[in-house]
Amino acid sequence: MQDREKIISKISENAIRILFDLPFPFVLLDSNGVICFYNNSFSDILGYNTEITGKKISDFFSFEETNFYKILDSLSDSLFTSFKVVKNSGDDEKIYNVIFKKLTLDDKPYLQLFFQDISLEYTLYNQLQLKNRVMDDELSTGKKVLDHILYISPIYNSYIRFETFFKPSAQLGGDFYDIFQIDENRIGVLIADVSGHGVSSSLITATFKMLINLIPKDFSIEKMIYFLNSTLLKILLEDQFVTLFYGILDTREYSIEYINCGHPLPIIYDEKEKKFFNLKKTTHPLGIIHEFSYSKYITKEKIPKICKIFLFTDGIFSFNKRNEAISQDELISILNEYYYTTSYNLLNKVYLRLLKEYERFEEDDISMILIKVNKNFAYKNHFSIPSNILEVDNAVINIINTLKKVIKLNEEKEWRIYTSLYEAIINAIEHGNKNNIQKRVHITYRILKNWLIFKVRDEGHGFEVSSLPDPLDSKNILIPSGRGIYIIKRLMDKVKFNKTGNEISMCLKID
C-alpha cells in the first residue's frame, strides 16, 4: 500500500515538473476564475516573477466570457472550447488564443487553460482585412466603370425593341455587348467575350469599348473586324483571345449582315412559323491570327418580319445537369416557354430558371441580349434610354420632332409635352431606377384619333400613388417630392398609374 502511494506521489511530482517546464503557458483555475496553479511559461508572458496564486485571471487578461462557472457547466471532461483573450497590461498589446478544458479533482471542477500567442497572426489578419477592403473598394469602382462600359444609348427605331442581361463571375467580368444606331433603318449589334475572368479581362473589355467608339458607325463589317483584330493582337497576352458576334440589322430589308468569330451562334425565333433556327456561318476568334481575310466569312441573311433574336456568351454553357453542359435544345426549350410571355425582364426569368434547375461547372460571366423585331411596332412608337439624366433632353426632343412630322403642334402643346415627359422620365430615373445606369426607362407614345398618349415605365418596384404628399398643403411646402406628378396632372388632360406604380400614362387632347 505504501509502495503504491509512493509511486502515485512520484508520478504527481513528475507531472507537476512537466507542467512547470511546458513550452507553452498553462494555468489551472477554480470555478470563480481564481488561479490555483501556473507554470513558468505563464510567468514569462506576464513579465514578472511575483506570486500570483490566489489572484483572478481577469486581473491579467480580458476575456470574451468572464463567467467561468458558466464555461465549466458547458464542458464535459472530454470537451474543450477556446476564446480570444487580450493581455491587460504592457506596452505592446498581446492577443492569445486560450483553450479551456475541464478537470475534476476531489470531485471539484477546475479549468485548465492553455495559451497560444496569436498576436502576429491577428495583426496579419487585420492587415489582410484592410487590404481586402481597399481591394473591394477598387473593385466596386471598377464595377461602376464596367456598368458605364455596358451602357447602351437610346435606339430610335420603331421596329426594334431589346433587353439585356449581364452577370459577371466576380465583381468584374470579360463580357461586352453594345447596340447602336447606324442610320434610320440599320442597327449594329455586338456581343463579345474576352477569355479569362476578373480584372485582366475587364481591362481588355474597357479597351474594347474604346476601340468600338473609335470606329465610325458606318464602317463595313470587314473594316471593323480588321481594325479590331489587328489592334487586339498588339494588346492581348499570348493565351488571350476574344470571341465576337457582330451583326447589322436592317429593318427596311428585314435582313442581318453578320460575322461570327468563334462565338456561340445567335438563336432566332420566327413568330409566324413558330420555330427556332440558328445563324450558321462562323470563323475563329479575334486576336489569334495576323493578316487574316475575314471577308469570306461575312454573310447576309433574311430574317422574319416578326421575330426574336437571342444572343449570349458561353457562360450559359457553364450550367449543367447530370455533369453534362446544357444543350442548345434544352436552352431553346426554356426560351420557348418564356417567348410567349409579353412581360418584361424575360432574360432575368431565363437566368433564374437556369439557376433553379441546373448546377454550375464553374463560375463564368453571363451576358444575354434579346432583340425583338416587329413590323407592327411602328404603330406604337417605343424606345428606351439608360438611367442617365443627360439622355433625357435628347429623348424628349426626339419624340416631339417625330410627332411634328405627323401632326401640327403649337408652342403651348410642345411645352406641355416637353415638361410632362421630362418630369416623368426624371422621376423614373431617380425614384424608380435609383440612378442605376444598367436599368432603363421605357417610353411609348402614339397618336390615337385626337389624342396623344404617352407611357413612361421604369424597372423599379413601384410605389403607392396615394402616399404622395399634396404639394399645395402648407406643411409640405418645403418637401420636394410630389411636385413633378402635380405639374404633370396640371399639364396633361388625363393621368393614371398602373397598379405597381412603376408606369405613368399621360393623355393630351389635340385638335
SELO-132852 format. One line per 5 residues: number of its first residue (from 1); their letters; for each residue x, y, z of C-alpha. Coordinates in nm, 4 decimals, decimal comma. Each point is the difference from the previous one (the first is absolute). Layout:
BEGIN
NUM) A) X Y Z | ...
END
This chain:
BEGIN
1) MQDRE) 0,0000 0,0000 0,0000 | 0,2829 0,2389 0,0930 | 0,1831 -0,0893 -0,3227 | -0,3135 0,0921 -0,1997 | -0,0274 0,3415 0,1729
6) KIISK) 0,3705 0,0650 -0,0644 | -0,0445 -0,0852 -0,3681 | -0,3070 0,2280 -0,0272 | 0,1809 0,2797 0,1828 | 0,3017 -0,0392 -0,2292
11) ISENA) -0,2242 0,0077 -0,3073 | -0,1717 0,3183 0,1321 | 0,3369 0,1647 0,0632 | 0,1142 -0,0891 -0,3509 | -0,3286 0,1289 -0,1482
16) IRILF) 0,0370 0,3314 0,1838 | 0,3618 0,0275 -0,1162 | -0,1123 -0,0660 -0,3580 | -0,2725 0,2653 0,0288 | 0,2519 0,2490 0,1380
21) DLPFP) 0,2337 -0,0605 -0,2930 | -0,2635 -0,0003 -0,2780 | 0,1069 0,2276 -0,2906 | -0,3453 0,1627 -0,0062 | -0,1805 0,1878 0,2800
26) FVLLD) -0,2290 -0,2074 0,2226 | -0,2359 0,1085 0,2831 | -0,2405 -0,1881 0,2266 | -0,3077 0,1967 0,1179 | -0,2809 -0,0743 0,2396
31) SNGVI) -0,3630 0,0656 -0,0894 | 0,0342 0,3667 0,1056 | 0,2905 0,0663 -0,2343 | 0,2586 0,0009 0,2812 | 0,3508 -0,1244 -0,0893
36) CFYNN) 0,0860 -0,3244 0,1811 | 0,3095 -0,0961 -0,1963 | 0,2111 0,1415 -0,2852 | 0,3244 -0,0904 -0,1725 | 0,3212 0,1848 -0,0883
41) SFSDI) -0,1129 0,0829 -0,3546 | -0,3049 0,1775 0,1422 | 0,2264 0,2082 0,2277 | 0,2062 0,0919 -0,3072 | -0,2965 0,1417 -0,1930
46) LGYNT) -0,0986 0,2085 0,3047 | 0,3511 0,1412 0,0162 | 0,0582 -0,0223 0,3768 | 0,0742 -0,2664 0,2636 | -0,2220 0,0957 0,2967
51) EITGK) -0,2373 -0,2611 0,1360 | -0,3421 0,0166 -0,1675 | -0,1667 -0,3094 0,1451 | -0,3337 0,1084 0,1476 | -0,0414 0,2916 -0,2387
56) KISDF) -0,2715 0,0074 -0,2652 | 0,0975 -0,0675 -0,3599 | -0,2101 0,3034 -0,1025 | 0,2572 0,2206 0,1792 | 0,2418 -0,0816 -0,2802
61) FSFEE) -0,2139 -0,0739 -0,3064 | -0,3245 0,1238 -0,1578 | -0,2264 -0,2927 -0,0862 | -0,2940 -0,0114 -0,2409 | -0,1819 -0,2126 0,2614
66) TNFYK) 0,0684 0,0794 0,3680 | -0,2520 -0,2393 0,1571 | 0,2374 -0,2927 0,0624 | -0,2656 -0,2031 0,1790 | -0,2086 0,0229 -0,3179
71) ILDSL) 0,2982 -0,1211 -0,2048 | 0,0506 -0,2945 0,2358 | -0,3669 -0,0876 -0,0148 | 0,0107 -0,0139 -0,3810 | 0,2964 -0,2401 -0,0102
76) SDSLF) 0,0344 -0,3688 0,0703 | 0,3333 -0,1640 0,0843 | 0,0492 -0,0941 -0,3650 | -0,0945 0,3351 -0,1570 | 0,1868 0,3272 -0,0370
81) TSFKV) -0,0712 0,3500 -0,1266 | 0,2113 0,3034 -0,0856 | -0,0168 0,3795 0,0294 | 0,2029 0,2942 -0,1196 | 0,1478 0,1945 0,2954
86) VKNSG) 0,1968 0,3252 0,0213 | 0,2759 0,0714 0,2512 | -0,1009 0,2959 0,2188 | 0,3423 0,1536 0,0595 | 0,3223 0,0590 -0,1870
91) DDEKI) 0,1184 0,2362 -0,2706 | -0,0900 -0,2346 -0,2850 | -0,3468 -0,1488 -0,0168 | 0,0235 -0,3775 0,0052 | -0,2817 -0,2213 -0,1196
96) YNVIF) -0,0304 -0,3669 0,0902 | -0,2148 -0,2896 -0,1023 | -0,0874 -0,1872 0,3206 | -0,1257 -0,3586 0,0075 | -0,2228 -0,0818 0,2989
101) KKLTL) -0,0185 -0,3626 0,1188 | -0,1857 -0,1311 0,3034 | 0,1850 -0,1910 0,2739 | -0,1618 -0,1650 0,3047 | 0,2131 -0,0347 0,3174
106) DDKPY) -0,1489 -0,1326 0,3269 | -0,3463 0,0398 -0,1563 | 0,0632 0,3704 -0,0590 | -0,0034 0,1502 -0,3517 | 0,3006 0,1962 -0,1237
111) LQLFF) 0,0921 0,1639 -0,3292 | 0,3256 -0,0716 -0,1806 | 0,1095 0,2913 -0,2196 | 0,2558 -0,0424 -0,2786 | 0,1204 0,3285 -0,1564
116) QDISL) 0,1187 0,0541 -0,3585 | 0,1362 0,3387 -0,1063 | -0,1833 0,1034 -0,3203 | 0,1005 0,3687 0,0026 | 0,1943 -0,0262 -0,3254
121) EYTLY) -0,2741 -0,2008 -0,1709 | -0,2606 0,2492 0,1245 | 0,2028 0,2954 -0,1306 | 0,0501 -0,1689 -0,3368 | -0,3708 -0,0860 -0,0118
126) NQLQL) -0,0964 0,3638 0,0634 | 0,2451 0,1165 -0,2663 | -0,1484 -0,2515 -0,2429 | -0,3518 0,1177 0,0862 | 0,1052 0,3596 -0,0645
131) KNRVM) 0,1524 -0,0953 -0,3355 | -0,3158 -0,1929 -0,0873 | -0,2137 0,3043 0,0817 | 0,2216 0,2175 -0,2195 | -0,0200 -0,2594 -0,2775
136) DDELS) -0,3785 -0,0238 0,0386 | -0,0236 0,3787 -0,0300 | 0,2137 -0,0084 -0,3140 | -0,2057 -0,2852 -0,1460 | -0,3175 0,1899 0,0832
141) TGKKV) 0,1359 0,3009 -0,1897 | 0,0948 -0,2326 -0,2854 | -0,3549 -0,1411 0,0035 | -0,1423 0,3499 -0,0440 | 0,2379 0,0577 -0,2920
146) LDHIL) -0,1077 -0,3338 -0,1491 | -0,3660 0,1012 0,0335 | 0,0777 0,3074 -0,2089 | 0,1892 -0,2137 -0,2512 | -0,3142 -0,2110 -0,0482
151) YISPI) -0,2077 0,3162 -0,0347 | -0,2296 -0,0123 -0,3048 | -0,1099 0,3306 -0,1515 | -0,3625 0,0512 -0,1083 | -0,1043 -0,1733 -0,3233
156) YNSYI) -0,2485 0,2072 -0,1980 | -0,1383 -0,2725 -0,2246 | -0,3680 -0,0861 0,0336 | 0,0459 -0,3562 -0,1294 | 0,2535 -0,1030 0,2641
161) RFETF) -0,0278 -0,0640 0,3720 | 0,2593 -0,1687 0,2155 | 0,1007 -0,1007 0,3487 | 0,3376 -0,0989 0,1432 | 0,1317 -0,2070 0,2913
166) FKPSA) 0,3489 -0,0094 0,1517 | 0,1256 -0,2072 0,2942 | 0,3793 0,0032 0,0562 | 0,1693 -0,2988 0,1657 | 0,1663 0,2459 0,2396
171) QLGGD) -0,0485 0,3730 0,0470 | 0,1742 0,0507 -0,3332 | -0,0495 -0,2025 -0,3153 | 0,1252 -0,0468 -0,3533 | -0,3313 0,0098 -0,1877
176) FYDIF) -0,0926 0,2939 -0,2191 | -0,3023 0,0959 -0,2066 | -0,1274 0,3041 -0,1835 | -0,2981 0,1008 -0,2110 | 0,0313 0,3195 -0,2008
181) QIDEN) -0,1805 0,1875 -0,2728 | 0,1765 0,0194 -0,3370 | -0,2718 0,1870 -0,1871 | -0,3784 0,0247 -0,0095 | -0,0447 -0,3636 -0,1072
186) RIGVL) 0,3140 -0,1819 0,1156 | 0,1003 -0,1078 0,3504 | 0,3409 -0,1403 0,0982 | -0,0035 -0,2898 0,2502 | 0,3212 -0,1256 0,1588
191) IADVS) 0,0693 -0,2534 0,2742 | 0,3495 -0,1149 0,0985 | 0,1793 -0,2042 0,2644 | 0,3618 0,0498 0,1082 | 0,1615 -0,3287 0,1067
196) GHGVS) 0,0599 -0,0291 0,3742 | -0,1686 0,1776 0,2894 | 0,0522 0,2831 0,2437 | 0,2087 0,3156 -0,0182 | 0,2213 -0,0853 -0,3014
201) SSLIT) -0,3009 -0,0928 -0,2133 | -0,1927 0,3089 0,1087 | 0,2947 0,2222 -0,1023 | -0,0116 -0,1533 -0,3480 | -0,3774 0,0562 0,0013
206) ATFKM) 0,0521 0,3693 0,0817 | 0,2555 0,0272 -0,2810 | -0,2398 -0,1804 -0,2330 | -0,2715 0,2554 0,0763 | 0,2380 0,2851 -0,0851
211) LINLI) 0,0946 -0,1709 -0,3265 | -0,3665 -0,0365 -0,0954 | -0,0585 0,3686 0,0742 | 0,2926 0,0938 -0,2262 | -0,1480 -0,1830 -0,2985
216) PKDFS) -0,2395 0,2019 -0,2186 | -0,3457 -0,1528 0,0297 | -0,0371 -0,0283 -0,3780 | 0,3182 -0,2109 -0,0314 | -0,0497 -0,3227 -0,1913
221) IEKMI) 0,0163 -0,3217 0,2015 | 0,3236 -0,0984 -0,1743 | 0,1731 0,3269 0,0916 | -0,1242 -0,0160 0,3590 | 0,1190 -0,3580 0,0562
226) YFLNS) 0,3378 0,0678 -0,1641 | 0,0540 0,3016 0,2275 | -0,1054 -0,1890 0,3145 | 0,2099 -0,3084 -0,0781 | 0,3185 0,1923 -0,0844
231) TLLKI) -0,0332 0,2134 0,3160 | -0,0791 -0,2933 0,2301 | 0,3065 -0,1877 -0,1271 | 0,2124 0,2820 0,1443 | -0,1573 0,0106 0,3469
236) LLEDQ) -0,1119 -0,3557 0,0835 | 0,2170 -0,2413 0,1958 | 0,1158 -0,3164 -0,1773 | -0,2783 -0,2167 0,1408 | -0,2771 0,2594 -0,0422
241) FVTLF) -0,2513 0,0367 -0,2808 | -0,3415 0,1552 -0,0602 | -0,3089 -0,1728 -0,1375 | -0,2428 0,2347 -0,1712 | -0,3249 0,0213 -0,1911
246) YGILD) -0,0695 0,3193 -0,1922 | -0,3094 0,0500 -0,2103 | -0,1751 0,2849 -0,1795 | -0,3799 -0,0212 0,0188 | -0,1830 0,1721 -0,2846
251) TREYS) -0,3672 0,0641 0,0831 | -0,0781 0,1183 -0,3514 | 0,1248 -0,3171 -0,1712 | -0,0607 -0,2261 0,3037 | 0,3481 -0,1443 -0,0265
256) IEYIN) 0,3084 -0,0510 0,2128 | 0,3543 0,0268 -0,1321 | 0,2398 -0,1569 0,2468 | 0,3279 -0,1648 0,0893 | 0,0452 -0,2499 0,2814
261) CGHPL) 0,3532 -0,0347 0,1387 | 0,0004 -0,3135 0,2156 | -0,3034 0,1165 0,1988 | -0,3148 -0,2009 0,0839 | -0,2358 0,0511 -0,2945
266) PIIYD) -0,3165 0,2060 0,0574 | -0,3351 -0,1788 0,0185 | -0,2888 0,1536 -0,1975 | -0,3671 -0,0662 0,0658 | -0,2412 0,0451 -0,2928
271) EKEKK) -0,3276 0,1231 0,1521 | -0,2071 -0,0889 -0,3079 | 0,1372 -0,3515 -0,0557 | 0,0378 -0,0663 0,3749 | 0,3467 -0,1474 -0,0383
276) FFNLK) 0,3606 0,0607 0,1059 | 0,3044 0,0039 -0,2247 | 0,3688 0,0953 0,0207 | 0,2180 0,2217 -0,2084 | 0,2595 -0,2395 -0,1416
281) KTTHP) 0,3281 0,1505 -0,1164 | 0,2951 0,0390 0,2387 | 0,3782 0,0473 0,0086 | 0,2745 0,0116 0,2639 | 0,0252 0,2542 0,2881
286) LGIIH) 0,1765 0,3360 -0,0231 | 0,3528 0,0601 0,1239 | 0,1476 -0,3297 -0,1238 | 0,1038 0,0221 -0,3682 | 0,1744 0,2906 -0,1741
291) EFSYS) -0,1037 0,1207 -0,3455 | -0,3056 -0,2214 -0,0240 | -0,2694 0,0697 -0,2608 | -0,3415 0,0093 0,1648 | -0,1969 0,1065 -0,3088
296) KYITK) -0,1030 -0,3540 -0,1026 | -0,1520 -0,0565 0,3453 | -0,2304 0,3018 -0,0213 | -0,3478 -0,0995 -0,1079 | -0,3443 0,1541 -0,0361
301) EKIPK) -0,3279 -0,1763 0,0722 | -0,3659 0,0908 0,0006 | -0,1764 0,0027 0,3365 | -0,3737 -0,0314 0,0718 | -0,1918 0,3273 0,0248
306) ICKIF) -0,1149 -0,1022 0,3457 | 0,2701 -0,1828 0,1933 | 0,2125 -0,0122 0,3132 | 0,3800 -0,0249 -0,0171 | 0,1767 -0,1487 0,3027
311) LFTDG) 0,3739 0,0670 0,0390 | 0,2093 -0,1270 0,2904 | 0,3517 -0,0756 0,1223 | 0,1313 -0,3489 0,0766 | -0,0567 0,0514 0,3740
316) IFSFN) -0,3431 -0,1506 -0,0710 | 0,1724 -0,3342 -0,0625 | 0,1507 0,0005 0,3503 | -0,3431 -0,1208 0,1138 | -0,0253 -0,3768 0,0091
321) KRNEA) -0,2224 -0,2872 0,1014 | 0,1315 -0,3487 0,0757 | 0,3542 0,1295 -0,0716 | -0,0931 0,0926 -0,3563 | -0,0038 0,3593 -0,1249
326) ISQDE) -0,3380 0,1382 -0,0932 | -0,0707 -0,0801 -0,3648 | -0,1317 0,2441 -0,2561 | -0,3249 -0,1992 -0,0162 | -0,0468 0,0415 0,3768
331) LISIL) 0,0744 0,3713 -0,0292 | -0,2521 0,0339 -0,2839 | -0,2574 -0,1844 0,2113 | 0,0417 0,2574 0,2787 | -0,0135 0,2900 -0,2463
336) NEYYY) -0,3110 -0,1476 -0,1602 | -0,1751 -0,0008 0,3357 | 0,0646 0,3692 0,0594 | -0,0176 0,1355 -0,3565 | -0,3780 -0,0134 0,0104
341) TTSYN) -0,0168 0,2366 0,2944 | -0,0281 0,3725 -0,0605 | 0,1396 0,0870 0,3416 | 0,3227 0,1922 0,0417 | 0,3280 -0,1291 0,1440
346) LLNKV) -0,0278 -0,3204 -0,2022 | 0,3761 -0,0609 0,0123 | 0,0038 0,0261 0,3777 | -0,2684 -0,2703 0,0131 | 0,2090 -0,2226 -0,2274
351) YLRLL) 0,3017 0,0448 0,2302 | -0,2016 -0,0781 0,3150 | -0,1373 -0,3114 -0,1694 | 0,3543 -0,1164 -0,0801 | 0,1072 0,0593 0,3612
356) KEYER) -0,2964 -0,1986 0,1279 | 0,0317 -0,3074 -0,2210 | 0,3716 -0,0219 -0,0781 | 0,3330 -0,0051 0,1807 | 0,3180 0,1832 -0,1037
361) FEEDD) 0,3240 -0,1588 -0,1275 | 0,1791 0,3218 0,0887 | -0,0769 0,3661 0,0500 | 0,0022 0,1897 -0,3292 | -0,1275 0,3333 -0,1265
366) ISMIL) -0,3465 -0,0205 -0,1536 | -0,1349 0,2536 -0,2480 | -0,3217 -0,0189 -0,1992 | -0,1685 0,2283 -0,2519 | -0,3561 -0,0400 -0,1242
371) IKVNK) -0,0921 0,2036 -0,3084 | -0,3652 0,0134 -0,1003 | -0,0691 0,0872 -0,3628 | -0,3611 0,0731 -0,0908 | -0,1371 0,1936 -0,2966
376) NFAYK) -0,3113 0,0784 0,2086 | 0,2050 0,1895 0,2578 | -0,0091 0,2958 -0,2390 | -0,3614 0,0698 0,0975 | 0,1097 0,0570 0,3582
381) NHFSI) 0,3292 0,1853 0,0288 | 0,2215 -0,1394 0,2734 | 0,3579 0,0384 0,1146 | 0,1961 -0,0167 0,3234 | 0,2792 0,2045 0,1510
386) PSNIL) 0,2516 -0,0859 0,2734 | -0,0481 0,1603 0,3418 | 0,2161 0,2964 -0,0904 | -0,1428 0,3496 0,0468 | 0,2157 0,1264 -0,2893
391) EVDNA) -0,2087 -0,2100 -0,2420 | -0,3377 0,1457 0,1006 | 0,0029 0,3238 -0,1995 | 0,0991 -0,1734 -0,3264 | -0,2644 -0,2687 0,0522
396) VINII) -0,2834 0,2500 0,0522 | 0,1077 0,2182 -0,2936 | 0,0147 -0,3110 -0,2218 | -0,3606 -0,0858 0,0943 | -0,1231 0,3526 -0,0749
401) NTLKK) 0,1823 0,0113 -0,3350 | -0,1479 -0,3382 -0,0965 | -0,3517 0,1175 0,0900 | 0,0414 0,3237 -0,1970 | 0,0575 -0,2033 -0,3161
406) VIKLN) -0,3530 -0,1388 0,0355 | -0,2082 0,2672 0,1769 | 0,0118 0,3726 0,0611 | 0,1064 0,1063 0,3470 | -0,0138 0,3595 0,1183
411) EEKEW) 0,2517 0,1357 0,2508 | -0,2305 -0,0552 0,2960 | -0,0556 -0,3681 -0,0856 | 0,3750 -0,0487 -0,0541 | 0,0704 0,1547 0,3400
416) RIYTS) -0,2612 -0,2199 0,1711 | 0,1410 -0,3152 -0,1604 | 0,3621 0,0929 0,0706 | -0,0565 0,0931 0,3657 | -0,2228 -0,2997 0,0799
421) LYEAI) 0,2281 -0,2554 -0,1665 | 0,3107 0,1551 0,1528 | -0,1487 -0,0161 0,3517 | -0,1266 -0,3570 -0,0497 | 0,3346 -0,1286 -0,1315
426) INAIE) 0,2003 0,1749 0,2734 | -0,2304 -0,1579 0,2615 | 0,0514 -0,3422 -0,1609 | 0,3802 0,0385 0,0057 | 0,0356 0,1414 0,3511
431) HGNKN) -0,2844 -0,1602 0,1960 | -0,0758 -0,3136 -0,2027 | 0,3422 -0,1174 -0,1206 | 0,1972 0,1722 0,2797 | 0,2456 0,1376 -0,2616
436) NIQKR) 0,1189 -0,3541 -0,0833 | 0,1430 0,0466 -0,3493 | -0,0573 -0,3677 -0,0843 | -0,3750 0,0486 0,0447 | -0,1932 0,1664 -0,2796
441) VHITY) -0,2995 0,2284 -0,0345 | -0,2509 -0,1190 -0,2608 | -0,1958 0,2636 -0,1922 | -0,3000 -0,0721 -0,2218 | -0,2041 0,2559 -0,1914
446) RILKN) -0,2695 -0,0104 -0,2656 | -0,2612 0,2085 -0,1784 | -0,3544 -0,1244 0,0471 | -0,2669 0,2073 -0,1807 | 0,0150 0,3376 0,1750
451) WLIFK) 0,2110 -0,1167 0,2951 | 0,3718 -0,0287 0,0655 | 0,0780 -0,2836 0,2416 | 0,3340 -0,0287 0,1819 | 0,1197 -0,2735 0,2353
456) VRDEG) 0,3179 0,0087 0,2088 | 0,1017 -0,3152 0,1886 | 0,3000 -0,0648 0,2242 | 0,1486 -0,3321 0,1153 | -0,0445 0,0697 0,3708
461) HGFEV) -0,2416 -0,1480 0,2529 | -0,2556 0,2799 -0,0328 | -0,1674 0,1976 0,2774 | -0,3370 0,0641 0,1599 | -0,1439 0,2919 -0,1987
466) SSLPD) -0,2346 0,1006 0,2826 | 0,3022 0,0552 0,2274 | 0,1181 0,3034 -0,2003 | -0,0175 0,3173 0,2110 | -0,2164 0,2892 -0,1208
471) PLDSK) 0,2536 0,2700 -0,1001 | -0,2637 0,2726 0,0573 | -0,0461 -0,0933 0,3649 | 0,1758 0,2598 0,2194 | 0,1869 -0,2687 0,1963
476) NILIP) 0,1486 -0,1373 -0,3254 | 0,1282 0,3291 -0,1397 | 0,3636 -0,0944 0,0672 | -0,0386 -0,3658 -0,1058 | 0,1226 -0,0413 -0,3620
481) SGRGI) -0,1650 -0,3378 -0,0713 | -0,3333 -0,0036 -0,1805 | 0,0490 0,3238 -0,1924 | 0,0864 -0,1718 -0,3310 | -0,3193 -0,2083 0,0041
486) YIIKR) -0,2016 0,3094 0,0944 | 0,1444 0,1921 -0,2988 | -0,0756 -0,2902 -0,2365 | -0,3623 -0,0179 0,1196 | -0,0419 0,3726 -0,0642
491) LMDKV) 0,1495 -0,0158 -0,3510 | -0,1552 -0,3240 -0,1283 | -0,3722 -0,0683 -0,0476 | 0,0101 -0,3503 0,1498 | 0,2604 -0,1645 0,2243
496) KFNKT) -0,0011 -0,3441 0,1605 | 0,2431 -0,2568 0,1439 | 0,0068 -0,3773 -0,0312 | -0,0653 -0,2129 0,3106 | 0,3705 -0,0446 0,0735
501) GNEIS) 0,0682 0,3715 -0,0193 | 0,2957 -0,0297 -0,2395 | -0,1813 0,1222 -0,3141 | -0,1757 0,3302 -0,0616 | -0,2431 0,0553 -0,2897
506) MCLKI) -0,0588 0,3564 -0,1206 | -0,2623 0,1106 -0,2525 | -0,0122 0,3350 -0,1784 | -0,2910 0,1043 -0,2174 | 0,0891 0,1438 -0,3412
511) D) -0,2153 0,1863 -0,2523
END
